[in-house]
Protein backbone atom coordinates (compact mmCIF):
# COMPACT_ATOMS: atom_id res chain seq x y z
CA UNK A 1 0.00 0.00 0.00
CA UNK A 2 2.87 2.40 0.77
CA UNK A 3 4.39 1.93 -2.68
CA UNK A 4 1.01 2.37 -4.33
CA UNK A 5 0.32 5.55 -2.33
CA UNK A 6 3.72 6.88 -3.34
CA UNK A 7 3.05 6.24 -7.02
CA UNK A 8 -0.43 7.77 -6.91
CA UNK A 9 0.82 10.91 -5.13
CA UNK A 10 3.57 11.21 -7.78
CA UNK A 11 0.92 10.63 -10.50
CA UNK A 12 2.69 7.59 -11.85
CA UNK A 13 -0.43 5.47 -11.33
CA UNK A 14 -4.15 6.33 -11.27
CA UNK A 15 -5.93 6.81 -7.94
CA UNK A 16 -8.48 4.16 -8.92
CA UNK A 17 -5.90 1.44 -8.33
CA UNK A 18 -5.93 2.05 -4.59
CA UNK A 19 -9.48 0.93 -3.74
CA UNK A 20 -9.01 -2.09 -6.00
CA UNK A 21 -5.86 -3.09 -4.09
CA UNK A 22 -7.57 -2.52 -0.73
CA UNK A 23 -10.56 -4.61 -1.80
CA UNK A 24 -8.25 -7.51 -2.68
CA UNK A 25 -6.57 -7.29 0.71
CA UNK A 26 -9.89 -7.08 2.57
CA UNK A 27 -11.05 -10.34 1.04
CA UNK A 28 -8.45 -12.24 3.06
CA UNK A 29 -9.52 -10.89 6.47
CA UNK A 30 -11.63 -12.78 9.05
CA UNK A 31 -15.29 -12.73 8.05
CA UNK A 32 -16.32 -10.87 11.21
CA UNK A 33 -14.20 -8.76 13.60
CA UNK A 34 -15.36 -10.78 16.60
CA UNK A 35 -13.17 -13.67 15.45
CA UNK A 36 -10.08 -11.57 16.18
CA UNK A 37 -8.29 -11.49 19.52
CA UNK A 38 -7.93 -7.99 21.03
CA UNK A 39 -4.29 -7.91 19.92
CA UNK A 40 -5.19 -8.95 16.38
CA UNK A 41 -7.93 -6.33 16.33
CA UNK A 42 -5.46 -3.61 17.34
CA UNK A 43 -3.05 -4.64 14.59
CA UNK A 44 -5.84 -4.56 12.02
CA UNK A 45 -6.97 -1.16 13.29
CA UNK A 46 -3.45 0.14 12.52
CA UNK A 47 -3.39 -1.44 9.06
CA UNK A 48 -6.95 -0.55 8.06
CA UNK A 49 -6.44 2.92 9.53
CA UNK A 50 -3.58 3.49 7.11
CA UNK A 51 -5.57 1.94 4.24
CA UNK A 52 -8.61 4.03 5.12
CA UNK A 53 -6.53 7.20 5.11
CA UNK A 54 -5.39 6.35 1.58
CA UNK A 55 -8.94 5.62 0.44
CA UNK A 56 -10.15 8.91 1.88
CA UNK A 57 -7.36 11.03 0.49
CA UNK A 58 -7.49 9.71 -3.06
CA UNK A 59 -11.30 9.91 -3.12
CA UNK A 60 -11.36 13.52 -1.93
CA UNK A 61 -8.56 14.61 -4.24
CA UNK A 62 -10.39 13.22 -7.23
CA UNK A 63 -13.34 15.62 -6.85
CA UNK A 64 -13.84 18.57 -4.50
CA UNK A 65 -17.51 17.60 -4.10
CA UNK A 66 -16.32 14.38 -2.45
CA UNK A 67 -15.09 16.38 0.54
CA UNK A 68 -18.73 17.01 1.49
CA UNK A 69 -19.45 13.25 1.64
CA UNK A 70 -16.11 11.69 2.67
CA UNK A 71 -17.75 8.40 3.66
CA UNK A 72 -18.20 7.69 -0.05
CA UNK A 73 -14.55 6.60 -0.15
CA UNK A 74 -15.36 3.46 1.82
CA UNK A 75 -17.81 1.74 -0.49
CA UNK A 76 -16.00 -1.56 0.03
CA UNK A 77 -16.82 -4.78 1.88
CA UNK A 78 -14.73 -7.17 3.97
CA UNK A 79 -14.59 -10.96 3.97
CA UNK A 80 -17.05 -13.61 2.92
CA UNK A 81 -19.85 -11.91 4.88
CA UNK A 82 -19.37 -8.71 2.81
CA UNK A 83 -19.34 -6.46 5.89
CA UNK A 84 -19.14 -2.76 4.88
CA UNK A 85 -15.65 -1.34 5.48
CA UNK A 86 -16.72 1.26 8.04
CA UNK A 87 -18.83 -1.26 9.96
CA UNK A 88 -15.95 -3.72 9.95
CA UNK A 89 -13.55 -1.07 11.23
CA UNK A 90 -16.01 -0.13 13.99
CA UNK A 91 -16.22 -3.82 14.95
CA UNK A 92 -12.44 -4.04 15.15
CA UNK A 93 -12.36 -0.92 17.32
CA UNK A 94 -14.80 -2.53 19.75
CA UNK A 95 -12.92 -5.82 19.68
CA UNK A 96 -9.68 -4.02 20.56
CA UNK A 97 -11.05 -3.46 24.07
CA UNK A 98 -9.69 0.09 24.21
CA UNK A 99 -12.67 2.25 23.33
CA UNK A 100 -10.94 3.11 20.06
CA UNK A 101 -12.91 5.48 17.78
CA UNK A 102 -14.42 4.31 14.50
CA UNK A 103 -11.61 5.74 12.36
CA UNK A 104 -7.81 6.07 12.44
CA UNK A 105 -6.41 7.97 15.43
CA UNK A 106 -3.21 9.34 16.88
CA UNK A 107 -3.11 6.28 19.17
CA UNK A 108 -3.13 3.64 16.42
CA UNK A 109 -1.01 5.67 14.01
CA UNK A 110 1.88 6.25 16.40
CA UNK A 111 1.67 4.48 19.75
CA UNK A 112 0.34 1.12 18.51
CA UNK A 113 2.13 1.28 15.18
CA UNK A 114 5.69 1.71 16.40
CA UNK A 115 7.75 -0.70 18.51
CA UNK A 116 7.61 -0.45 22.29
CA UNK A 117 9.56 2.49 23.71
CA UNK A 118 11.03 3.13 27.14
CA UNK A 119 12.47 5.94 29.23
CA UNK A 120 15.36 5.12 31.52
CA UNK A 121 16.81 7.16 34.34
CA UNK A 122 20.14 5.72 35.34
CA UNK A 123 19.39 2.05 35.97
CA UNK A 124 15.64 2.48 36.42
CA UNK A 125 13.00 2.20 33.73
CA UNK A 126 10.49 4.96 34.40
CA UNK A 127 7.92 4.46 31.64
CA UNK A 128 7.00 2.20 28.76
CA UNK A 129 4.73 2.78 25.77
CA UNK A 130 3.99 -0.59 24.14
CA UNK A 131 3.28 -1.28 20.48
CA UNK A 132 1.05 -3.98 19.02
CA UNK A 133 3.53 -5.48 16.53
CA UNK A 134 6.64 -7.47 17.37
CA UNK A 135 8.53 -7.17 14.08
CA UNK A 136 10.28 -3.84 14.74
CA UNK A 137 8.80 -2.22 11.63
CA UNK A 138 7.20 1.21 11.26
CA UNK A 139 4.15 1.31 9.00
CA UNK A 140 3.69 4.56 7.09
CA UNK A 141 1.59 6.06 4.32
CA UNK A 142 4.32 6.07 1.66
CA UNK A 143 7.35 4.36 3.19
CA UNK A 144 9.39 7.57 2.96
CA UNK A 145 12.12 8.13 5.53
CA UNK A 146 10.53 11.44 6.58
CA UNK A 147 7.48 9.64 7.92
CA UNK A 148 9.47 6.99 9.77
CA UNK A 149 11.64 9.56 11.51
CA UNK A 150 8.67 11.76 12.36
CA UNK A 151 6.73 8.85 13.86
CA UNK A 152 9.80 7.87 15.89
CA UNK A 153 10.12 11.43 17.19
CA UNK A 154 6.47 11.56 18.22
CA UNK A 155 6.50 8.24 20.07
CA UNK A 156 9.77 8.89 21.89
CA UNK A 157 8.45 12.32 22.87
CA UNK A 158 5.27 10.81 24.27
CA UNK A 159 7.32 8.28 26.23
CA UNK A 160 9.26 11.09 27.91
CA UNK A 161 5.95 12.81 28.63
CA UNK A 162 4.54 9.65 30.20
CA UNK A 163 7.53 9.44 32.52
CA UNK A 164 7.05 13.09 33.51
CA UNK A 165 3.37 12.53 34.30
CA UNK A 166 4.10 9.41 36.34
CA UNK A 167 6.57 11.45 38.38
CA UNK A 168 4.12 14.32 38.96
CA UNK A 169 0.80 12.54 39.48
CA UNK A 170 1.44 11.46 43.12
CA UNK A 171 2.04 15.14 43.93
CA UNK A 172 -1.17 16.22 42.21
CA UNK A 173 -3.28 13.61 44.02
CA UNK A 174 -1.42 14.52 47.26
CA UNK A 175 -0.28 11.00 48.07
CA UNK A 176 3.19 12.53 48.38
CA UNK A 177 3.93 15.49 50.68
CA UNK A 178 4.27 18.53 48.41
CA UNK A 179 7.03 20.03 50.55
CA UNK A 180 8.83 16.79 51.34
CA UNK A 181 12.05 15.27 50.08
CA UNK A 182 10.28 12.85 47.74
CA UNK A 183 8.40 15.72 46.10
CA UNK A 184 11.71 17.51 45.51
CA UNK A 185 13.19 14.38 43.95
CA UNK A 186 10.20 13.84 41.67
CA UNK A 187 10.15 17.47 40.56
CA UNK A 188 13.87 17.40 39.84
CA UNK A 189 13.56 14.26 37.74
CA UNK A 190 10.54 15.71 35.89
CA UNK A 191 12.49 18.88 35.07
CA UNK A 192 15.39 16.83 33.71
CA UNK A 193 13.06 14.64 31.64
CA UNK A 194 11.42 17.69 30.11
CA UNK A 195 14.83 19.12 29.29
CA UNK A 196 15.74 15.84 27.55
CA UNK A 197 12.47 16.04 25.63
CA UNK A 198 13.27 19.58 24.53
CA UNK A 199 16.74 18.61 23.35
CA UNK A 200 15.37 15.63 21.42
CA UNK A 201 12.98 17.85 19.48
CA UNK A 202 15.53 20.63 19.00
CA UNK A 203 18.01 18.12 17.58
CA UNK A 204 15.35 16.83 15.18
CA UNK A 205 14.65 20.34 13.91
CA UNK A 206 18.39 20.86 13.32
CA UNK A 207 18.68 17.85 10.99
CA UNK A 208 19.23 18.56 7.30
CA UNK A 209 15.98 17.97 5.36
CA UNK A 210 17.40 14.83 3.75
CA UNK A 211 18.03 13.30 7.19
CA UNK A 212 14.92 14.51 8.99
CA UNK A 213 11.65 15.89 7.68
CA UNK A 214 11.14 17.84 4.48
CA UNK A 215 8.52 20.57 4.92
CA UNK A 216 7.09 19.85 1.47
CA UNK A 217 6.65 16.18 2.26
CA UNK A 218 5.05 17.00 5.61
CA UNK A 219 2.55 19.42 4.05
CA UNK A 220 1.79 17.82 0.69
CA UNK A 221 2.10 14.12 1.46
CA UNK A 222 1.97 13.25 5.16
CA UNK A 223 -0.70 15.71 6.32
CA UNK A 224 -2.92 15.08 3.31
CA UNK A 225 -3.75 11.61 4.65
CA UNK A 226 -5.38 13.16 7.77
CA UNK A 227 -8.74 13.49 6.01
CA UNK A 228 -12.23 13.20 7.41
CA UNK A 229 -13.85 9.78 7.15
CA UNK A 230 -17.22 11.22 8.12
CA UNK A 231 -18.28 14.88 8.23
CA UNK A 232 -17.07 16.54 11.43
CA UNK A 233 -15.02 13.64 12.82
CA UNK A 234 -11.57 14.10 14.41
CA UNK A 235 -8.58 13.10 12.22
CA UNK A 236 -5.33 11.94 13.84
CA UNK A 237 -2.99 14.67 15.06
CA UNK A 238 -0.06 15.12 17.40
CA UNK A 239 -2.34 17.54 19.27
CA UNK A 240 -4.20 14.43 20.49
CA UNK A 241 -1.18 13.25 22.49
CA UNK A 242 -2.89 12.58 25.85
CA UNK A 243 0.36 12.83 27.83
CA UNK A 244 1.00 16.40 26.67
CA UNK A 245 -2.59 17.37 27.48
CA UNK A 246 -2.38 15.75 30.92
CA UNK A 247 0.86 17.59 31.70
CA UNK A 248 -0.84 20.90 30.91
CA UNK A 249 -3.49 20.22 33.55
CA UNK A 250 -1.04 18.84 36.10
CA UNK A 251 0.87 22.12 35.82
CA UNK A 252 -2.21 24.35 35.87
CA UNK A 253 -2.20 25.56 32.25
CA UNK A 254 -5.58 27.14 31.52
CA UNK A 255 -6.02 28.99 28.24
CA UNK A 256 -9.52 30.47 27.79
CA UNK A 257 -11.48 28.06 25.63
CA UNK A 258 -8.88 25.27 26.02
CA UNK A 259 -11.23 22.91 27.84
CA UNK A 260 -13.92 23.43 25.24
CA UNK A 261 -11.39 22.69 22.52
CA UNK A 262 -10.40 19.44 24.25
CA UNK A 263 -14.03 18.43 24.67
CA UNK A 264 -14.41 18.71 20.90
CA UNK A 265 -11.38 16.41 20.53
CA UNK A 266 -12.83 13.73 22.83
CA UNK A 267 -14.12 11.56 19.92
CA UNK A 268 -10.50 11.22 18.71
CA UNK A 269 -9.19 9.77 21.99
CA UNK A 270 -9.28 6.29 23.47
CA UNK A 271 -11.79 5.80 26.27
CA UNK A 272 -9.10 5.35 28.92
CA UNK A 273 -7.26 8.46 27.76
CA UNK A 274 -10.33 10.64 28.18
CA UNK A 275 -11.11 9.09 31.59
CA UNK A 276 -7.61 9.95 32.80
CA UNK A 277 -7.84 13.49 31.43
CA UNK A 278 -11.26 13.93 33.04
CA UNK A 279 -9.74 13.12 36.43
CA UNK A 280 -6.84 15.55 36.15
CA UNK A 281 -9.04 18.34 34.71
CA UNK A 282 -11.12 18.31 37.89
CA UNK A 283 -8.14 18.80 40.20
CA UNK A 284 -6.18 21.98 40.91
CA UNK A 285 -2.78 22.21 39.24
CA UNK A 286 0.45 21.81 41.18
CA UNK A 287 1.21 25.56 41.42
CA UNK A 288 -2.18 26.18 43.03
CA UNK A 289 -1.74 23.27 45.43
CA UNK A 290 1.74 24.28 46.50
CA UNK A 291 0.98 27.97 46.91
CA UNK A 292 -2.06 27.06 48.98
CA UNK A 293 0.28 25.22 51.35
CA UNK A 294 2.46 28.30 51.72
CA UNK A 295 -0.20 30.95 52.22
CA UNK A 296 -0.39 33.61 53.40
CA UNK A 297 2.61 34.68 51.35
CA UNK A 298 0.89 37.26 49.19
CA UNK A 299 1.67 37.74 45.53
CA UNK A 300 5.10 36.32 44.71
CA UNK A 301 5.64 39.22 42.31
CA UNK A 302 5.67 41.58 45.29
CA UNK A 303 8.22 39.60 47.26
CA UNK A 304 11.79 40.83 47.51
CA UNK A 305 14.61 38.47 46.54
CA UNK A 306 15.24 37.97 50.24
CA UNK A 307 11.58 37.16 50.79
CA UNK A 308 11.64 34.66 47.93
CA UNK A 309 14.73 32.99 49.39
CA UNK A 310 13.05 32.71 52.77
CA UNK A 311 10.00 31.14 51.13
CA UNK A 312 12.17 28.65 49.27
CA UNK A 313 13.93 27.83 52.51
CA UNK A 314 10.63 26.81 54.07
CA UNK A 315 9.72 24.64 51.05
CA UNK A 316 12.60 23.91 48.64
CA UNK A 317 10.19 21.95 46.41
CA UNK A 318 8.94 25.34 45.22
CA UNK A 319 12.25 25.75 43.38
CA UNK A 320 11.78 22.31 41.82
CA UNK A 321 8.27 23.17 40.63
CA UNK A 322 9.57 26.42 39.11
CA UNK A 323 12.17 24.44 37.16
CA UNK A 324 9.46 22.04 35.92
CA UNK A 325 7.24 24.94 34.82
CA UNK A 326 10.16 26.60 33.06
CA UNK A 327 11.09 23.35 31.30
CA UNK A 328 7.42 22.87 30.32
CA UNK A 329 7.36 26.34 28.77
CA UNK A 330 10.59 25.67 26.89
CA UNK A 331 9.19 22.44 25.46
CA UNK A 332 6.17 24.45 24.31
CA UNK A 333 8.44 26.97 22.62
CA UNK A 334 10.22 24.20 20.73
CA UNK A 335 6.90 22.70 19.66
CA UNK A 336 5.85 26.10 18.34
CA UNK A 337 9.18 26.40 16.52
CA UNK A 338 8.62 23.02 14.86
CA UNK A 339 5.09 24.00 13.80
CA UNK A 340 6.42 27.22 12.30
CA UNK A 341 9.34 25.50 10.57
CA UNK A 342 7.40 22.66 8.97
CA UNK A 343 3.96 24.18 8.49
CA UNK A 344 3.10 27.80 9.15
CA UNK A 345 6.16 29.54 7.68
CA UNK A 346 6.20 27.48 4.46
CA UNK A 347 2.46 28.07 4.01
CA UNK A 348 2.91 31.82 4.44
CA UNK A 349 5.57 31.68 1.73
CA UNK A 350 3.14 29.80 -0.51
CA UNK A 351 0.42 32.35 0.13
CA UNK A 352 2.74 35.24 -0.70
CA UNK A 353 3.93 33.56 -3.88
CA UNK A 354 0.41 32.75 -5.06
CA UNK A 355 0.59 28.98 -4.60
CA UNK A 356 -2.09 29.06 -1.94
CA UNK A 357 -3.48 26.15 0.04
CA UNK A 358 -5.03 23.64 -2.33
CA UNK A 359 -4.76 20.33 -0.45
CA UNK A 360 -7.65 18.31 0.90
CA UNK A 361 -6.24 19.07 4.38
CA UNK A 362 -5.52 22.76 4.97
CA UNK A 363 -1.97 23.73 5.85
CA UNK A 364 -3.08 27.00 7.42
CA UNK A 365 -4.00 25.30 10.68
CA UNK A 366 -3.52 22.04 12.52
CA UNK A 367 -5.87 19.16 11.86
CA UNK A 368 -7.58 19.78 15.21
CA UNK A 369 -8.26 23.42 14.29
CA UNK A 370 -5.37 25.12 16.11
CA UNK A 371 -3.83 27.92 14.05
CA UNK A 372 -0.52 29.69 14.57
CA UNK A 373 -1.99 32.46 16.71
CA UNK A 374 -3.66 29.97 19.04
CA UNK A 375 -0.41 28.04 19.48
CA UNK A 376 1.43 31.27 20.22
CA UNK A 377 -1.16 32.20 22.87
CA UNK A 378 -0.91 28.77 24.46
CA UNK A 379 2.89 28.99 24.55
CA UNK A 380 2.73 32.41 26.22
CA UNK A 381 0.26 31.11 28.82
CA UNK A 382 2.61 28.24 29.66
CA UNK A 383 5.42 30.72 30.21
CA UNK A 384 3.38 33.10 32.40
CA UNK A 385 2.85 30.66 35.23
CA UNK A 386 2.27 31.60 38.90
CA UNK A 387 5.94 31.12 39.86
CA UNK A 388 7.51 33.44 37.27
CA UNK A 389 8.71 35.77 40.05
CA UNK A 390 11.38 33.19 40.89
CA UNK A 391 13.16 34.11 37.65
CA UNK A 392 14.71 36.96 39.65
CA UNK A 393 16.88 34.43 41.48
CA UNK A 394 19.96 32.87 39.84
CA UNK A 395 19.23 29.62 38.05
CA UNK A 396 22.23 27.96 39.67
CA UNK A 397 20.84 28.76 43.13
CA UNK A 398 17.42 27.34 42.22
CA UNK A 399 18.92 24.16 40.76
CA UNK A 400 21.12 23.68 43.80
CA UNK A 401 18.24 24.23 46.20
CA UNK A 402 16.02 21.80 44.24
CA UNK A 403 18.80 19.22 44.03
CA UNK A 404 18.72 19.23 40.22
CA UNK A 405 22.45 19.81 39.91
CA UNK A 406 23.11 16.66 41.94
CA UNK A 407 20.55 14.68 39.91
CA UNK A 408 22.15 15.81 36.68
CA UNK A 409 25.57 14.72 37.86
CA UNK A 410 24.42 11.24 38.80
CA UNK A 411 21.98 10.18 36.08
CA UNK A 412 21.01 10.74 32.45
CA UNK A 413 17.53 10.46 30.97
CA UNK A 414 17.21 8.42 27.78
CA UNK A 415 14.24 7.40 25.62
CA UNK A 416 14.75 4.43 23.32
CA UNK A 417 12.94 1.72 21.39
CA UNK A 418 13.18 -1.82 22.67
CA UNK A 419 14.01 -3.02 19.15
CA UNK A 420 17.06 -0.79 18.87
CA UNK A 421 15.54 1.73 16.46
CA UNK A 422 17.45 4.95 16.93
CA UNK A 423 16.43 8.52 16.24
CA UNK A 424 18.95 11.36 16.27
CA UNK A 425 20.36 11.59 19.76
CA UNK A 426 20.42 15.08 21.30
CA UNK A 427 23.70 16.38 22.61
CA UNK A 428 23.79 16.95 26.34
CA UNK A 429 25.09 20.47 25.71
CA UNK A 430 22.48 21.56 23.15
CA UNK A 431 21.71 25.22 23.68
CA UNK A 432 18.22 26.54 24.24
CA UNK A 433 16.35 28.01 21.27
CA UNK A 434 16.50 31.46 22.76
CA UNK A 435 17.19 33.22 26.05
CA UNK A 436 15.43 32.43 29.32
CA UNK A 437 12.75 35.07 28.90
CA UNK A 438 11.88 33.91 25.40
CA UNK A 439 11.80 30.30 26.50
CA UNK A 440 9.71 30.92 29.62
CA UNK A 441 7.22 33.35 28.12
CA UNK A 442 7.26 32.77 24.38
CA UNK A 443 4.53 33.07 22.28
CA UNK A 444 -0.97 -0.42 27.36
CA UNK A 445 1.60 -0.36 30.09
CA UNK A 446 1.61 2.87 31.99
CA UNK A 447 5.05 2.30 33.38
CA UNK A 448 7.09 0.07 35.58
CA UNK A 449 6.45 1.42 39.04
CA UNK A 450 9.66 3.39 39.41
CA UNK A 451 7.85 6.69 39.00
CA UNK A 452 5.23 5.85 41.60
CA UNK A 453 7.50 5.12 44.57
CA UNK A 454 10.65 6.28 46.29
CA UNK A 455 13.09 4.34 44.06
CA UNK A 456 12.46 6.87 41.28
CA UNK A 457 15.82 7.71 39.68
CA UNK A 458 17.78 5.26 41.81
CA UNK A 459 19.63 2.22 40.44
Secondary structure, DSSP 8 states (H G I E B T S, - for coil): -HHHHHHHHTTSS-THHHHHHHHHHHTTS-SSGGGS-HHHHHHHHHHHHHHHHHHHHHHHHH-GGGGGSGGGGG--EETTTTEEHHHHHHHHHHHTTS---SS--HIIIIIITS--EEEEETTEEEEEE--S-SS-----SS--HHHHHHHHHHHHHHHHHHHHHHHHHHHHTTSS-TTSHHHHHHHHHHHHHHHHHHHHHHHHHTS-TTTS--HHHIIIIIGGG---SSTT-----GGG-HHHHHHHHHTT---TTHHHHHHHHGGGS-HHHHHHHHHHHTS--HHHHHHHHH-S---GGGS-HHHHHHHHHH-THHHHHHHHHHHHHHHHHHHHHHHIIIIIHHHHHHHHHT----SSS-SSS-TTS--HHHHHHHHHHHHS-TTGGGGGS-HHHHHHHHTHHHHHHH--EEEEETT--------TT---SS-HHHHHH-------SGGGSTTTT--
